[in-house]
Amino acid sequence: MSAVERVIILAAGKSLQLDGISKILIRHPADGRTILDWAIEAFAGKRIIVVVGFRAIQIMQAYPDLDYIHNPEWALTNNAMSLGLALTEEPAYVVSGDIFIERRLIERLDRDVPDLVLTSRREKRSLSAVHCVLDDAGRVIEPYQGPVRDMAHPESVGLFKVSSPEVLRQWRRRCIEHSNLFAGQLLPCSPPCVQSVPLEDELFFEVNTPTDYMELIRSRARS
């Protein structure tokens, strides 16, 4: 299966729980590299487009060789608007800009189905988490946010690969129309064609709070 060559990183928002730092510039305690450094390595050889808003100049100055899209309404919208500005009919990975990911995960997803959402069945989930109702074939038939209705519904953890032109068109339109929502809530599912692919043992760590970062420090100490 041919690899998807375009990557959209959603990094426009302001982290209210992390003292206003741009999350994509958070550094891993083990090696000092930023989330964006890790993404550049994980998606090596692909074209990376970063959607920026809060502290856009800071990010662009630090990484002038990447491509950028500016979301001028970053303070008034959710990441759906950022994705709506960036999506075209070109197949793309979409990833939140607050996640440390490693290359072997992307190498696995490159070999997988053309339309997928990375999911996890972890028990501990935040109230803002997006969950996926699946059909018998493991395809998403309804994404929803809030308390999980059934533990059989895996959580969408913020990474997608979409190749089908119709899915890309629908997702872009829905994101522009409902810009106050999370992009994952608006994933097209009629007819169902986006496959739930589970996270395995690859490094995949999301940082939203100081507690998350303390856990990252502790996990480094245990390794």
N, C-alpha and C positions, 0 to 999 in steps of 0.2 A: 504494500500500500504506500502511495507517495506521501511524503511528509508535507504538512502545512507549513508554509514559509513566512506567514505574517503573524505578528504577535502584538496584541493590544494590552497594555498595562494600564489599569485604572488607578490613577494616583492624584486625583484633583482635590480630594477632600481634606478637611482639617481635623486632626485628631484631638478632640476635646478631652479625652481621658489620658492623653500622653503629653500634657503641657504644650500642646500646639505644635509638636514636632511633625515634620513631613514624614509619614511612616515609611515611605520608600527609602529614606536615608537612615533608618535605624541600622545600627551595626551589630553583627553577630558577636557575642562575647568570646567565641573561640578563635576567630581569625580577623576580626575588625572590619570585615567586608560588609557593605550595605546590602539591604534587600535587593536593590537594583543591581548591584554587582553579582549577586547570586543568580538573578534572573538572566543577566547577560550571558553568564556561563551556561545556565540550564538550556537556554534557547540559542546557543552558539550556532552561527551560520544562517539564522533567520533575521528578517527585518523587524526591528522592534520599534513600535510607536507608543509613546508614553502620553497619556492624557493628563494634563497638568491644570492646576487652578491655584490653590493655596501654595504660596512660596514657589511659584512657577519658575521665576528667575533663578532661584537658588539651585533647583534641580537642573535646569538647562545649562547653567554655568558649570556645574560639576560634571555633566555628561554631554558635551556639545556635539558629539558624533552621532547621537541618536536622533530619531525623528519625533516630532512633537505635535500634539493638537491641544489648543487651549480651550478650556471650558470656562467662558466668562461668567457663567451662572453657577459656579461651583458652590457658592455659599447658600444658594436658594434651592438647589436640586439634589437628588441622590445620584448614585453612580449610573443609574439608567441613562441620564442625559449624557454623561461622558461617553458611554458606549454608543449611544445613538449618533453622536458626532463622529465617531471613529469607524463604525462599521461600514463596509462596502459589500459588494458581492464577491470579493476575494476571500477564499477560505482563511480562517484566522483562529489562533488561540486567543482566549480572553482570560486574564488573570487579575485578581485584586492586587494592589500595590502594597500589601501589608503581610506578605507571606514569603518566608524563606523556602525555596524549592531547589531540588538538585537535578542534575542533568539526567540521571538514569530514569527518573520519572517521565521526563519528556520523551526520552528515547522509547520508553514503553508505550506511551500514548501515541507517538508517531506511527507505531505499528498497529494500533487498534482501529476501531471503527471510525468513519469520517465525521460523525456527529456524536459528541459525547459530553457528559458532565461528570466531573470527578466527585465522588460521594464518599461519605463515611457513616458507619453505623454506631459511632461513639454515643454513649449514654448521656454524657454531660453536654448540654447544648444551651446556648443563650436564647433569650426570648426574641432576639432579632434574627435568629437562624432561619434559613430557608430550607424547607424539607421537600422531598419528592415522592409523590404517589406514583407507583410503577405499575405497568401492566405485567402480564405473565411472561413477557419476553424481556423484561427489565428496562423498558422504555418509559420515559417520563410522560405521564398523562395529566399531571397537575402539580405545579410547584406552589407552595404556600409558605407564609411566614407566621411565626408565633409559636405557641406551645405545640409540641409534637402530638399529633393525633394518635399515632400508632408507631411503636418502635420499629416496625417493619418498614417505615418510611425513612430512607437514608437522608442524611443532611448533605446539601450541596455546599461544598467547602470553598468555592470561589475560583475554580478553574474549569474552562470549557474549551472544546475544540469543535468548530462548526464549519462545515464544508459545503453544504447544500445551498444553492442560491436562494431557493424559496424560504428556507429557514432564516438565512441571513437577512432577507428583505423583511420578513415578518418581524424578526427580533428588532431590527432597526426602527421600524415604524412604531412598534409597541413602546420602545424605550423613549422615543421622542414624545409620544402621546401621553405617557405616564412617567414623566421625568422625576417625580417625587418618590418613586419606588426603587427597590434594588433590582439590578439587571436580572438576577437569577429568578426573581418572581415573575418575570415577563418572558421567560423562555418559551418559544412556541411549542405546542404539544398537540395540535390538531391538524393533520393526523399525527400520532406519536411517531417520532423518528429519532429523537435524541436519546442515546443509550446511557444508562447509569453505569459508570465504571468505577469500581471500588479502589480507594487508596490502599496500597499494600504497605510494605515496610520502608518505603522511601522517606527521606527527610521532607517534611512538609509542616511548617510551623508558622502559625498566624499570631501576630502581635497586635493586640488591641488595647491592652491595659498594662500598667506596671506589674501586675501579678503575672501576666503572661511572660513578661521579660524576665522576671525572677525565676519562673519555671524553666526558661531557656538557660539561664545561668546554672540552675541546679542540674539540668540534664547534661550540661557540659561537664560538670564536676563528676557526675556518675559515669560518664563514658570513658 
